[in-house]
């Protein structure tokens, strides 16, 4: 096989992956910046190469055949190896970076970590942009595979096995209480914890520490009084500042909120398992110098926290 044929064959594998992801010729063509007629021709050549239709039209759209499903992982592995070969000599100058870093994080994690990240990026990579998407656990693996997100930050107890992970820090949850609360001053009893309504902070589902807290209280024969459910921890802070309601939040955020002197940060009357904030990324970006640099920046920010 000559060099030109090898290059064309590798490109065909790129087109195959795009077709598999998009399930439509026109969208696959847009994904790899190819014209639709050229993508249709590529599909014809792929069918000839593998002696299989690969993708067939149904009432639900174009779906992969069993042969295509068998091929996708070997094809992705081959493409990944090829990309790593090309990136071995690739250098990255953050000052020249003009793209968008795609992150996935809850509102809480973003509010805790993002200010420091943006502060560093403005100095080192002023032309770069950051987009943060709230997590959707059922879609997380696919988002990473398709490049819709490049870096995840969260309290992931069981992240997808396909992702690389790095623990950044551990912490415990605490209780936020108004500084001039009528009944709670300096310490928190089990009775007080359960007597006053709570502001619950959650996005798509309850965080793991909230579930652990409910289980611990159930063993002690009591439960929290829910007064408000919000997705933004900043809203929880604002509500707690002007009411007798309580909020259970991770310690670092609580201490930051209490710096102005209007809130108490109190330990729970019992200890819950520690939370571990982790960084997650896909093999697609594992060796990319740009994302190696970004991960180092995130680690530096979290080390200061």
Secondary structure as UniProt FT lines:
FT   HELIX           3..22
FT   HELIX           25..31
FT   TURN            32..33
FT   HELIX           36..50
FT   STRAND          55..58
FT   TURN            59..60
FT   STRAND          61..64
FT   HELIX           66..87
FT   TURN            88..89
FT   HELIX           94..96
FT   STRAND          100..105
FT   HELIX           107..124
FT   TURN            126..127
FT   STRAND          129..133
FT   HELIX           137..139
FT   HELIX           140..145
FT   TURN            146..147
FT   STRAND          151..154
FT   TURN            161..162
FT   STRAND          163..171
FT   STRAND          173..178
FT   TURN            179..180
FT   HELIX           190..195
FT   STRAND          197..201
FT   HELIX           208..219
FT   TURN            220..221
FT   STRAND          225..230
FT   HELIX           233..242
FT   STRAND          246..250
FT   HELIX           251..257
FT   HELIX           258..260
FT   STRAND          263..266
FT   STRAND          275..282
FT   HELIX           283..285
FT   TURN            286..287
FT   HELIX           289..304
//
